Amino acid sequence: MKKELIAAREPKSPISELFRTLRTNIQFMNTKSGLKSLLLTSASPSEGKSWVSSNLATTFAQAGKKVILVDCDMRKGRLFSVFNVPPLPGLSNYLSGVGSDGESGDINIEAYIRRTEVSNLYLIPAGSIPPNPSELLVTEKMAETMQKLEKMFDIVIYDGTPTNLVTDALIISRNVDTTIIVCAYKSTKVDELERIKRDILNVGGKIAGVVINKMPISQKEYYASYYYGQNSKGQMVRKKTHKNKVNFEARIKPELQRDSRLYNMDDNKDNDSSEKDN
């Protein structure tokens, strides 16, 4: 289990608390129909999408949900390394029917599900790199697999591809309950987010909102980051958390009112500065 899986390694840290806030916000946004499936995507690589999906899945599992995380980036999947599970066989092998050894693969999806070190959390790795990832995702077999996983687990979280590079995530967005877009602070451009929103809605998908990743923590915020615990004598003491160089905004930006922007901050001043920086 890598250090980036902070929700499992350091559950009392401020970052873990933000992931729990994110989990709660998602649950409250889907109280009527009930949330069964969720896709995370981003505009470009290296925006923290897999980091967010891994820690978010962990917090759902810690809440007692039976969770499965599916690595749908069959070009460059890396979730197997986050959870230290075998990379093969995986999703591509199941969908193509070709095992990692080139022979016929197992026909049962259960054979591709890995148990992780996190209780209640399971993973399907991306598998072998196929020549046609998009074609595999658009098949009837993929749609049936998504329905089957929803019956087997309380929630299914899909870690998709960056939408600026390929259309894989757009294909998946049509068949999940909602989608979250992960963007990088002062890196992702507003027009990129608007394009993602438009593309997902055009294929019939739904968007919960945006998670802003890689937000810097000021010294003031760092020194204010404390939590309370007990010492060996049972006395309440204040403990300082470890320093994090990056943070993320756990509140999902509510999806659009008619004239608002997808990448909207809490006040006009922040909006103006964000657009200038981008």
DOBA-169564 format. One line per 5 residues: number of its first residue (from 1); their letters; for each residue x, z, y of N, C-alpha, C. Coordinates in Angstrom, 2 decimals. Each point is the difference from the previous one (the first is absolute). Example, Ala and Ser with C-alpha at 12.3 -4.5 7.8 and 13.67 -1.06 7.14 Angstrom:
BEGIN
1) AS) 13.19:7.80:-5.69:-0.89:0.00:1.19:0.90:0.00:1.20 ~ -0.35:-0.72:1.05:0.82:0.06:1.19:-0.77:0.73:1.09
This chain:
BEGIN
1) MKKEL) 0.85:0.00:-1.19:-0.85:0.00:1.19:0.89:0.00:1.25 ~ -0.15:-1.00:0.83:0.86:-0.12:1.17:-0.40:0.96:1.12 ~ 0.95:0.20:0.92:-0.24:0.91:1.12:-1.13:-0.50:0.89 ~ -0.25:-1.33:0.01:-1.04:-0.53:0.87:-1.40:0.43:-0.42 ~ -0.14:0.50:-1.22:-1.30:0.50:-0.46:-0.15:1.44:0.50
6) IAARE) -0.08:0.13:1.29:0.07:1.31:0.66:-1.23:0.84:-0.26 ~ -1.15:-0.63:-0.21:-1.22:0.77:-0.26:0.09:0.80:-1.29 ~ 0.82:-0.47:-0.95:0.19:0.72:-1.25:1.19:0.94:0.06 ~ 1.08:-0.42:0.64:1.21:0.80:0.04:-0.09:1.14:1.00 ~ -0.65:-0.23:1.13:-0.10:1.01:1.05:-1.44:0.08:0.51
11) PKSPI) -0.90:0.54:-0.81:-1.43:0.00:0.36:-0.34:0.82:1.25 ~ 0.90:0.91:0.44:-0.27:0.80:1.19:0.58:-0.59:1.28 ~ 0.63:-1.14:-0.11:0.62:-0.62:1.18:-1.06:-0.59:0.93 ~ 0.32:-0.18:1.29:-0.95:-0.60:0.95:-0.41:-1.41:-0.41 ~ 0.92:-0.77:-0.59:-0.34:-1.35:-0.42:-1.05:0.03:-1.12
16) SELFR) 0.15:0.91:-0.93:-0.98:0.14:-1.08:-1.37:0.37:0.54 ~ -0.02:0.85:1.01:-1.26:0.39:0.62:-0.66:-1.20:0.67 ~ 0.80:-0.88:0.59:-0.56:-1.21:0.62:-0.61:-0.92:-1.05 ~ 0.63:-0.07:-1.16:-0.57:-0.82:-1.07:-1.32:0.59:-0.49 ~ -0.10:1.32:-0.03:-1.27:0.62:-0.39:-1.08:-0.27:1.05
21) TLRTN) 0.41:-0.02:1.26:-0.95:-0.36:1.07:-0.47:-1.43:-0.16 ~ 0.93:-0.89:-0.33:-0.36:-1.40:-0.23:-0.97:-0.12:-1.16 ~ 0.26:0.72:-1.08:-0.90:0.00:-1.15:-1.40:0.46:0.39 ~ -0.08:1.07:0.77:-1.30:0.53:0.43:-0.75:-1.01:0.87 ~ 0.72:-0.63:0.92:-0.64:-1.00:0.87:-0.57:-1.15:-0.80
26) IQFMN) 0.74:-0.45:-0.99:-0.48:-1.10:-0.84:-1.26:0.41:-0.76 ~ 0.00:1.21:-0.52:-1.16:0.47:-0.76:-1.23:0.12:0.88 ~ 0.17:0.47:1.23:-1.14:0.15:0.90:-0.55:-1.34:0.46 ~ 0.85:-1.02:0.01:-0.45:-1.32:0.43:-0.78:-0.72:-1.07 ~ -0.01:0.55:-1.23:-0.68:-0.67:-1.10:-0.93:0.96:-0.75
31) TKSGL) -0.70:0.84:0.76:-0.85:1.00:-0.63:-1.28:-0.59:-0.60 ~ -0.50:-1.09:0.55:-1.27:-0.56:-0.47:0.15:-0.71:-1.34 ~ 0.92:-0.96:-0.05:0.15:-0.79:-1.22:0.95:0.64:-1.00 ~ 0.91:0.86:0.47:0.99:0.59:-0.88:1.20:-0.92:-0.16 ~ 1.17:0.53:0.22:1.21:-0.81:-0.05:0.54:-0.06:-1.43
36) KSLLL) 0.13:-1.21:-0.54:0.55:-0.20:-1.33:1.29:-0.81:0.03 ~ 0.17:-0.87:0.99:1.19:-0.85:0.04:0.46:-0.19:1.43 ~ 1.32:-0.09:0.16:0.61:-0.05:1.32:1.25:-0.87:-0.06 ~ 0.14:-0.89:0.96:1.18:-0.87:0.10:0.82:0.37:1.22 ~ 1.32:0.05:-0.17:0.89:0.17:1.14:0.84:-1.25:0.15
41) TSASP) 0.05:-0.52:1.21:0.80:-1.18:0.30:0.69:0.19:1.33 ~ 0.84:-0.95:0.37:0.70:0.05:1.28:0.22:-1.43:0.48 ~ 0.52:-0.12:1.20:0.28:-1.34:0.53:1.28:-0.56:-0.59 ~ 1.05:0.82:0.00:1.33:-0.44:-0.43:0.61:1.02:-0.95 ~ 1.09:-0.38:-0.68:0.69:0.97:-0.86:0.64:1.12:0.81
46) SEGKS) 0.34:1.08:-0.67:0.73:1.14:0.59:-0.79:0.76:1.06 ~ -1.33:-0.03:-0.07:-0.82:0.76:0.93:-0.49:1.32:-0.62 ~ 0.39:0.27:-1.23:-0.34:1.27:-0.62:-1.26:0.00:-0.83 ~ -0.47:-1.17:-0.39:-1.26:-0.10:-0.74:0.06:0.72:-1.34 ~ 1.06:-0.23:-0.77:0.12:0.63:-1.31:0.22:1.50:0.12
51) WVSSN) 0.69:0.43:1.05:0.20:1.42:0.23:-1.33:0.69:0.28 ~ -0.82:-0.63:0.83:-1.31:0.57:0.33:-0.91:-0.01:-1.23 ~ -0.04:-1.09:-0.74:-0.89:-0.08:-1.16:0.40:1.01:-1.07 ~ 1.31:0.21:-0.21:0.47:0.95:-1.02:-0.39:1.43:0.36 ~ 0.25:0.37:1.25:-0.31:1.38:0.41:-1.50:0.23:0.14
56) LATTF) -0.74:-1.02:0.42:-1.45:0.13:0.08:-0.60:0.17:-1.39 ~ 0.47:-0.78:-0.96:-0.47:0.14:-1.38:0.31:1.40:-0.54 ~ 1.16:0.53:0.37:0.38:1.34:-0.44:-0.95:1.06:0.54 ~ -0.38:-0.12:1.27:-0.90:0.99:0.58:-1.40:-0.07:-0.62 ~ -0.45:-1.19:-0.35:-1.29:-0.11:-0.70:0.09:0.69:-1.37
61) AQAGK) 1.12:-0.20:-0.69:0.19:0.63:-1.31:0.08:1.52:0.13 ~ 0.65:0.48:1.06:0.09:1.45:0.23:-1.36:0.62:0.29 ~ -0.94:-0.82:0.47:-1.35:0.49:0.27:-0.88:0.01:-1.25 ~ 0.60:-0.33:-1.14:-0.74:0.05:-1.25:-0.60:-1.33:-0.43 ~ 0.28:-1.06:0.72:-0.50:-1.32:-0.36:0.91:-0.63:-1.05
66) KVILV) -0.60:-0.73:-0.91:0.78:-0.79:-0.96:0.29:-1.34:0.67 ~ 1.27:-0.24:0.32:0.39:-1.11:0.87:0.91:-0.97:-0.75 ~ -0.19:-1.28:0.26:0.97:-0.99:-0.49:0.46:-0.84:1.19 ~ 1.30:-0.19:0.07:0.64:-0.80:1.04:0.45:-1.30:-0.65 ~ -0.44:-1.13:0.55:0.30:-1.31:-0.58:0.93:-0.76:0.94
71) DCDMR) 1.17:-0.37:-0.49:0.96:-0.77:0.79:-0.36:-1.48:-0.11 ~ -0.59:-0.53:1.05:-0.44:-1.40:-0.01:1.02:-0.95:0.64 ~ 1.16:0.51:0.37:1.05:-0.86:0.53:0.84:-0.51:-1.17 ~ -0.47:-1.05:-0.62:0.66:-0.51:-1.19:1.24:-0.81:0.33 ~ 0.30:-0.13:1.29:1.22:-0.67:0.42:1.14:1.00:0.21
76) KGRLF) -0.34:1.17:0.54:1.04:0.97:0.32:-0.52:1.43:-0.15 ~ -0.67:0.28:-1.09:-0.56:1.33:-0.22:1.08:1.04:-0.18 ~ -0.23:1.18:0.56:1.01:1.06:-0.09:-0.57:1.37:-0.33 ~ -1.29:0.10:-0.26:-0.59:1.30:-0.26:0.54:0.64:-1.27 ~ 0.45:-0.81:-0.96:0.55:0.56:-1.23:1.23:0.86:0.30
81) SVFNV) 0.78:-0.40:1.03:1.19:0.76:0.35:-0.35:1.29:0.74 ~ -1.11:0.01:0.74:-0.43:1.20:0.71:-0.38:1.09:-0.99 ~ -0.67:-0.40:-1.09:-0.50:0.97:-0.97:0.86:0.08:-1.27 ~ 1.10:-0.76:-0.04:0.92:0.04:-1.14:-0.70:-0.30:-1.33 ~ -0.71:-1.13:-0.03:-0.63:-0.43:-1.24:0.55:-1.38:-0.35
86) PPLPG) -0.12:-0.42:-1.25:0.49:-1.33:-0.39:-0.72:-1.10:0.79 ~ 0.74:-1.00:0.48:-0.61:-1.06:0.80:-0.78:-1.03:-0.82 ~ 0.32:-0.10:-1.29:-0.62:-1.01:-0.86:-0.57:0.64:-1.26 ~ -1.10:-0.55:-0.50:-0.83:-1.05:0.60:-0.88:0.56:1.10 ~ -0.60:-0.92:0.78:-0.82:0.44:1.12:-1.20:-0.91:0.22
91) LSNYL) -0.50:0.02:1.23:-1.22:-0.73:0.33:0.11:-1.49:-0.28 ~ 1.10:-0.60:0.38:0.16:-1.44:-0.21:-0.01:-0.36:-1.48 ~ 0.58:0.87:-0.83:0.03:-0.26:-1.44:-1.40:0.09:-0.60 ~ -0.79:0.96:0.48:-1.37:0.13:-0.50:-0.85:-1.20:0.41 ~ 0.09:-0.39:1.27:-0.84:-1.10:0.49:0.39:-1.34:-0.61
96) SGVGS) 1.29:-0.20:-0.25:0.46:-1.28:-0.54:-0.08:-0.05:-1.52 ~ -0.05:1.18:-0.63:-0.01:0.04:-1.46:1.37:-0.18:-0.60 ~ 1.04:0.03:0.84:1.36:-0.19:-0.47:0.76:1.30:0.16 ~ 0.52:0.55:-1.09:0.73:1.26:0.05:1.35:-0.15:0.67 ~ 0.66:1.11:0.23:1.31:-0.02:0.66:1.06:-0.67:-0.86
101) DGESG) -0.27:-0.12:-1.31:0.95:-0.66:-0.90:-0.32:-1.47:-0.19 ~ -1.00:-0.50:0.74:-0.37:-1.40:-0.12:-1.02:-0.28:-1.08 ~ -0.30:1.00:-0.80:-1.01:-0.16:-1.05:-1.38:0.38:0.56 ~ -1.00:-0.08:-0.84:-1.36:0.34:0.43:-0.08:1.47:0.37 ~ -0.64:0.28:1.14:-0.12:1.37:0.47:-1.20:0.71:-0.60
106) DINIE) -0.05:1.31:0.20:-1.11:0.81:-0.50:-1.27:-0.36:0.79 ~ -1.12:-0.07:-0.69:-1.24:-0.40:0.65:-0.74:1.19:0.62 ~ 0.46:1.21:-0.24:-0.66:1.20:0.53:0.73:0.50:1.25 ~ -0.75:0.21:1.07:0.59:0.46:1.26:0.64:1.37:-0.15 ~ -0.49:0.80:-0.94:0.55:1.34:-0.19:1.49:-0.03:-0.34
111) AYIRR) 0.46:-1.07:-0.61:1.40:-0.11:-0.40:0.93:-0.16:1.19 ~ -0.54:-0.30:1.16:0.81:-0.25:1.19:-0.05:1.16:1.00 ~ -0.76:1.01:-0.34:-0.16:1.15:0.89:1.08:1.04:-0.29 ~ 0.73:0.41:1.03:1.06:1.00:-0.15:-0.47:1.35:0.55 ~ 0.32:1.04:-0.70:-0.22:1.35:0.50:1.17:0.39:0.90
116) TEVSN) -0.25:0.54:1.17:1.07:0.42:0.90:0.22:1.50:-0.08 ~ 1.02:0.47:0.71:0.29:1.43:0.03:-1.04:0.78:0.81 ~ -0.79:-0.70:0.79:-1.05:0.64:0.79:-1.25:0.11:-0.85 ~ -0.50:1.20:-0.14:-1.20:0.22:-0.81:-1.17:-0.80:0.54 ~ -0.76:-0.65:-0.88:-1.19:-0.81:0.33:0.33:-1.36:0.60
121) LYLIP) 1.29:-0.34:0.15:0.37:-1.27:0.63:0.65:-0.93:-1.02 ~ -0.53:-1.22:-0.09:0.49:-1.01:-0.93:0.42:-1.24:0.78 ~ 0.79:-0.85:-0.63:0.54:-1.18:0.69:0.00:-1.22:-0.92 ~ -0.37:-1.14:0.56:0.23:-1.29:-0.65:1.06:-0.72:0.83 ~ 1.22:-0.20:-0.53:1.03:-0.69:0.77:-0.32:-1.49:0.14
126) AGSIP) 0.75:-0.67:0.85:-0.27:-1.42:0.27:0.32:-0.88:-1.19 ~ 1.02:0.37:-0.78:0.35:-0.78:-1.17:1.00:-1.10:0.29 ~ 0.11:-0.94:-0.91:0.93:-1.12:0.16:-0.41:-0.88:1.18 ~ 0.99:-0.63:0.63:-0.31:-0.88:1.14:-0.53:-1.32:-0.53 ~ -1.28:-0.31:0.25:-0.57:-1.25:-0.51:0.19:-1.14:1.01
131) PNPSE) -0.16:-1.23:-0.43:0.12:-1.14:0.93:-1.24:-0.17:0.87 ~ -1.10:0.67:-0.37:-1.27:-0.23:0.69:-0.77:1.29:0.25 ~ 0.53:0.95:0.77:-0.70:1.28:0.20:-1.40:-0.16:0.58 ~ -0.16:-0.83:1.00:-1.30:-0.17:0.63:-1.04:-0.52:-0.98 ~ 0.41:-0.92:-0.87:-0.93:-0.55:-0.98:-0.44:1.05:-1.02
136) LLVTE) 0.89:0.92:-0.31:-0.37:1.07:-0.94:-1.02:0.95:0.62 ~ 0.16:0.28:1.30:-0.90:0.95:0.66:-1.40:-0.56:0.22 ~ -0.12:-1.31:0.06:-1.30:-0.60:0.28:-0.80:-0.26:-1.28 ~ 0.56:0.32:-1.14:-0.67:-0.26:-1.27:-1.15:0.97:-0.26 ~ -0.88:-0.40:-0.88:-1.10:0.87:-0.41:0.52:1.24:-0.73
141) KMAET) 1.13:-0.16:-0.66:0.58:1.13:-0.72:0.41:1.11:0.96 ~ 0.51:-0.36:1.18:0.37:1.00:0.99:-1.23:0.72:0.51 ~ -1.07:-0.74:0.28:-1.25:0.62:0.46:-0.55:0.96:-1.04 ~ 0.04:-0.40:-1.26:-0.48:0.86:-1.08:0.88:1.25:-0.15 ~ 1.30:-0.19:0.21:0.93:1.13:-0.09:-0.28:1.03:1.08
146) MQKLE) -0.29:-0.47:1.21:-0.30:0.90:1.10:-1.26:0.81:-0.29 ~ -1.00:-0.64:-0.57:-1.23:0.70:-0.35:0.24:1.02:-1.12 ~ 0.84:-0.38:-0.95:0.29:0.88:-1.12:0.75:1.25:0.48 ~ 0.96:-0.18:0.91:0.77:1.13:0.51:-0.88:0.96:0.79 ~ -0.98:-0.52:0.72:-0.91:0.86:0.76:-0.84:0.88:-0.93
151) KMFDI) -0.25:-0.47:-1.20:-0.76:0.80:-0.96:0.89:1.05:-0.67 ~ 1.29:-0.30:-0.10:0.93:0.90:-0.68:0.53:1.10:0.91 ~ 0.05:-0.27:1.33:0.61:0.93:0.94:-0.94:0.32:1.16 ~ 0.26:1.14:0.65:-0.82:0.40:1.14:0.28:-0.89:1.21 ~ 1.25:-0.41:0.18:0.35:-0.88:1.10:1.17:-0.89:-0.41
156) VIYDG) -0.07:-1.27:0.41:1.04:-0.98:-0.29:0.61:-0.44:1.33 ~ 1.32:0.16:0.13:0.70:-0.36:1.23:0.93:-1.17:-0.29 ~ -0.18:-1.09:0.74:0.80:-1.21:-0.20:1.04:-0.10:1.11 ~ 1.26:-0.14:-0.40:1.08:-0.23:0.95:0.22:-1.51:0.07 ~ -0.48:-0.61:1.08:0.02:-1.46:0.10:1.27:-0.54:0.63
161) TPTNL) -0.01:-1.29:0.23:1.14:-0.68:0.62:-0.18:-0.06:1.52 ~ 1.09:-0.24:0.75:-0.14:-0.25:1.44:-0.76:-1.30:0.23 ~ -0.98:0.03:0.88:-0.86:-1.16:0.17:0.64:-1.14:0.78 ~ 1.06:0.28:0.75:0.67:-1.07:0.74:0.77:-0.94:-0.91 ~ 0.30:0.47:-1.21:0.83:-0.80:-0.91:-0.83:-0.76:-1.02
166) VTDAL) -0.96:0.68:-0.62:-0.80:-0.62:-1.05:-1.44:0.48:0.12 ~ -0.89:-0.63:-0.77:-1.43:0.31:0.10:-0.48:0.95:-1.09 ~ 0.91:0.56:-0.77:-0.41:0.84:-1.15:-0.92:1.14:0.41 ~ 0.36:0.69:1.09:-0.80:1.15:0.44:-1.40:-0.42:0.42 ~ -0.12:-1.18:0.59:-1.32:-0.48:0.43:-0.91:-0.22:-1.20
171) IISRN) 0.57:-0.46:-1.10:-0.79:-0.22:-1.22:-0.56:1.32:-0.50 ~ 0.84:1.03:0.00:-0.43:1.31:-0.50:-1.01:0.64:0.94 ~ 0.14:-0.22:1.31:-0.86:0.66:0.99:-1.47:-0.33:-0.20 ~ -0.30:-1.13:-0.63:-1.40:-0.38:-0.22:-0.70:0.90:-1.00 ~ 0.78:0.62:-0.90:-0.59:0.75:-1.12:0.22:1.49:0.06
176) VDTTI) 0.50:0.53:1.12:0.18:1.45:0.14:-1.00:0.54:1.02 ~ -0.19:1.31:-0.02:-0.96:0.61:0.92:0.45:-0.11:1.45 ~ 1.30:0.18:0.23:0.50:-0.09:1.37:1.50:-0.23:-0.01 ~ 0.55:-0.38:1.15:1.42:-0.31:0.15:0.59:0.78:1.16 ~ 1.21:0.49:-0.19:0.75:0.65:1.08:1.22:-0.83:0.31
181) IVCAY) 0.25:-0.24:1.27:1.16:-0.77:0.44:1.06:0.98:0.48 ~ 1.20:-0.12:-0.53:1.13:0.84:0.41:0.87:-0.80:0.96 ~ 0.28:0.58:1.17:0.85:-0.68:0.97:1.12:0.94:0.43 ~ 1.05:-0.57:0.57:1.16:0.77:0.44:-0.05:0.18:1.51 ~ 0.24:1.21:0.44:-0.03:0.35:1.41:0.99:-0.86:0.80
186) KSTKV) -0.49:-0.64:1.06:0.79:-0.85:0.89:0.71:-1.14:-0.73 ~ -0.56:-0.40:-1.13:0.58:-1.11:-0.76:-1.07:-1.05:-0.31 ~ -1.11:0.45:-0.57:-1.10:-0.91:-0.29:-0.68:-0.43:1.29 ~ -0.25:-1.28:0.14:-0.61:-0.53:1.22:-1.52:0.02:-0.11 ~ -0.63:0.10:1.15:-1.46:0.07:0.06:-0.63:-1.25:-0.59
191) DELER) 0.56:-1.16:0.31:-0.61:-1.24:-0.50:0.13:-0.11:-1.52 ~ 1.03:0.64:-0.59:0.12:0.01:-1.45:-1.12:0.82:-0.63 ~ -0.32:1.14:0.61:-1.08:0.83:-0.50:-1.35:-0.70:0.14 ~ -0.18:-0.67:1.12:-1.26:-0.72:0.21:-0.15:-1.13:-1.01 ~ 1.12:-0.65:-0.33:-0.06:-1.08:-0.98:-0.34:0.55:-1.39
196) IKRDI) 0.60:1.15:-0.37:-0.32:0.61:-1.29:-1.48:0.36:-0.07 ~ -0.49:0.62:1.06:-1.41:0.38:0.06:-0.90:-1.22:-0.17 ~ 0.30:-1.04:0.71:-0.81:-1.21:-0.07:0.02:-0.61:-1.39 ~ 1.18:-0.05:-0.60:0.13:-0.61:-1.33:-0.75:0.80:-1.06 ~ 0.10:1.33:0.06:-0.69:0.84:-0.99:-1.51:-0.12:0.15
201) LNVGG) -0.49:0.04:1.23:-1.44:-0.12:0.22:-0.51:-1.39:-0.39 ~ 0.82:-1.01:0.19:-0.41:-1.37:-0.34:-0.20:-0.20:-1.50 ~ 0.71:0.78:-0.82:-0.17:-0.13:-1.45:-1.01:1.00:-0.54 ~ -0.64:0.75:0.89:-1.03:0.94:-0.42:0.48:1.41:-0.25 ~ 1.22:0.32:0.42:0.52:1.35:-0.19:-0.44:0.95:1.10
206) KIAGV) 0.23:1.28:-0.21:-0.31:1.03:0.98:1.28:0.73:0.39 ~ 0.05:0.48:1.25:1.18:0.68:0.50:-0.37:1.39:0.49 ~ 0.70:1.01:-0.51:-0.22:1.36:0.46:0.72:0.24:1.32 ~ 1.20:-0.53:0.13:0.76:0.19:1.23:1.48:-0.18:-0.22 ~ 0.79:0.61:0.88:1.45:-0.20:0.03:0.72:1.33:-0.11
211) VINKM) 1.07:0.03:-0.78:0.92:1.14:-0.02:1.27:-0.43:0.72 ~ 0.39:0.75:1.03:1.21:-0.31:0.75:1.15:0.80:-0.59 ~ 0.99:-0.69:-0.51:1.12:0.61:-0.68:1.25:-0.01:0.89 ~ 0.99:0.80:-0.36:1.30:0.05:0.66:-0.09:0.44:1.46 ~ -0.92:0.91:0.29:-0.08:0.55:1.34:1.06:1.07:0.17
216) PISQK) 0.80:-0.04:1.08:1.06:0.99:0.18:-0.56:1.38:0.32 ~ 0.73:1.03:-0.42:-0.38:1.37:0.30:0.92:0.52:1.09 ~ -0.57:0.51:1.06:0.80:0.56:1.08:0.59:1.34:-0.40 ~ 1.02:0.46:0.72:0.59:1.30:-0.28:-1.03:1.12:0.16 ~ -0.87:-0.15:0.99:-1.02:1.02:0.23:-0.93:0.10:-1.19
221) EYYAS) -0.42:-1.15:-0.52:-0.89:-0.01:-1.15:0.71:0.55:-1.23 ~ 1.29:-0.32:-0.11:0.77:0.48:-1.16:0.09:1.51:-0.02 ~ 0.37:0.59:1.14:0.15:1.45:0.03:-1.34:0.72:-0.07 ~ -1.08:-0.73:0.23:-1.33:0.60:-0.12:-0.55:-0.10:-1.41 ~ 0.76:-0.66:-0.89:-0.48:-0.23:-1.36:0.34:1.20:-0.89
226) YYYGQ) -0.93:0.90:-0.12:0.19:1.19:-0.82:-1.17:0.15:-0.96 ~ 0.23:0.71:-1.07:-1.13:0.43:-0.83:0.27:1.42:-0.42 ~ -1.03:0.66:-0.43:0.11:1.41:-0.38:0.03:0.15:-1.51 ~ 0.86:0.90:-0.46:0.10:0.30:-1.42:0.30:1.46:-0.19 ~ 0.28:0.40:-1.22:0.30:1.40:-0.31:1.44:0.12:-0.47
231) NSKGQ) 0.65:1.08:0.43:1.34:0.26:-0.50:-0.07:0.78:-1.30 ~ 1.14:0.43:-0.52:0.03:0.68:-1.30:-0.74:1.33:0.02 ~ -0.21:0.57:1.21:-0.71:1.27:0.12:-1.50:-0.19:0.24 ~ -0.43:-1.25:0.00:-1.42:-0.25:0.22:-0.39:-0.01:1.45 ~ 0.98:0.03:0.92:-0.30:0.00:1.43:-0.13:-1.43:0.50
236) MVRKK) -0.92:-0.19:0.94:-0.19:-1.33:0.59:1.16:-0.29:0.94 ~ 0.64:-1.15:-0.20:1.12:-0.40:0.85:-0.21:-1.44:0.43 ~ 0.64:-0.35:1.12:-0.10:-1.37:0.51:1.22:-0.78:-0.46 ~ -0.24:-1.12:-0.63:1.09:-0.81:-0.52:0.02:-1.35:0.70 ~ 1.20:-0.45:0.35:0.11:-1.30:0.65:0.09:-1.09:-1.05
241) THKNK) -0.71:-1.09:0.22:0.03:-1.11:-0.94:1.27:-0.82:0.21 ~ 0.28:-0.90:-0.95:1.16:-0.86:0.14:-0.26:-1.06:1.06 ~ 1.05:-0.56:0.51:-0.13:-1.01:1.06:-0.32:-1.35:-0.61 ~ -0.96:-0.70:0.57:-0.34:-1.36:-0.41:0.27:-0.92:1.17 ~ 0.70:-1.07:-0.24:0.32:-0.94:1.07:-1.15:-0.97:0.27
246) VNFEA) -0.90:-0.12:-0.95:-1.14:-0.87:0.20:-1.27:0.75:-0.34 ~ -1.08:-0.44:0.56:-1.29:0.62:-0.22:-1.00:-1.12:-0.10 ~ -1.25:0.30:-0.24:-1.01:-1.04:0.06:-1.30:0.61:0.49 ~ -0.82:-0.84:0.58:-1.28:0.44:0.55:-1.01:0.03:-1.13 ~ -0.43:1.20:-0.38:-0.87:0.14:-1.17:-1.44:-0.37:0.30
251) RIKPE) -0.37:0.03:1.26:-1.39:-0.35:0.32:-0.17:-1.51:-0.13 ~ -0.97:-0.42:-0.75:-0.28:-1.42:-0.09:-0.66:-0.44:1.29 ~ 0.50:-1.05:0.59:-0.63:-0.54:1.20:-1.34:-0.60:-0.38 ~ -1.12:0.50:0.55:-1.30:-0.46:-0.42:-0.14:-1.50:0.21 ~ -0.62:-0.66:-0.97:-0.17:-1.44:0.09:-0.95:-0.35:1.11
256) LQRDS) 0.21:-1.17:0.45:-0.21:-0.51:1.31:-1.41:0.09:0.51 ~ -0.06:0.52:1.17:-1.19:-0.22:0.79:0.17:-1.40:0.56 ~ -1.04:-0.47:0.61:-0.06:-1.43:0.28:1.18:-0.51:0.82 ~ 0.37:0.72:1.06:1.02:-0.52:0.91:1.33:0.73:-0.10 ~ 0.15:0.83:-0.99:1.25:0.74:-0.10:1.01:-0.78:-0.81
261) RLYNM) 1.28:0.43:0.06:1.05:-0.65:-0.76:0.25:0.79:-1.27 ~ 0.47:-0.68:-1.02:0.28:0.68:-1.26:1.10:1.03:0.20 ~ 1.01:-0.35:0.76:1.14:0.90:0.23:-0.24:0.75:1.29 ~ -1.05:0.83:0.01:-0.32:0.72:1.22:0.52:1.42:-0.08 ~ 0.60:0.49:1.10:0.48:1.36:0.06:-1.10:0.86:0.60
266) DDNKD) 0.30:1.28:0.22:-1.05:0.93:0.43:-0.32:-0.08:1.47 ~ 0.88:-0.61:0.79:-0.32:-0.15:1.41:0.60:-1.28:0.52 ~ -0.43:-0.42:1.16:0.41:-1.29:0.56:1.48:-0.06:0.29 ~ 0.58:1.12:0.37:1.41:0.03:0.32:0.82:-0.35:-1.23 ~ -0.34:0.59:-1.15:0.72:-0.31:-1.23:-0.22:-1.45:-0.40
271) NDSSE) -1.21:-0.51:0.24:-0.28:-1.40:-0.31:0.90:-0.92:0.75 ~ 0.14:0.27:1.31:0.81:-0.88:0.83:1.46:0.04:-0.44 ~ 0.51:1.19:-0.28:1.40:0.10:-0.38:0.25:-0.65:-1.36 ~ -0.95:0.09:-0.90:0.17:-0.59:-1.33:0.09:-1.51:0.10 ~ -0.86:-0.60:0.85:0.01:-1.44:0.12:1.27:-0.48:0.65
276) KDN) 0.54:0.77:0.96:1.24:-0.41:0.64:1.17:0.07:-0.98 ~ -0.01:1.07:-0.84:1.09:0.14:-0.96:0.00:-1.10:-1.03 ~ -1.23:-0.46:-0.36:-0.09:-1.06:-1.01:0.18:-1.38:0.58
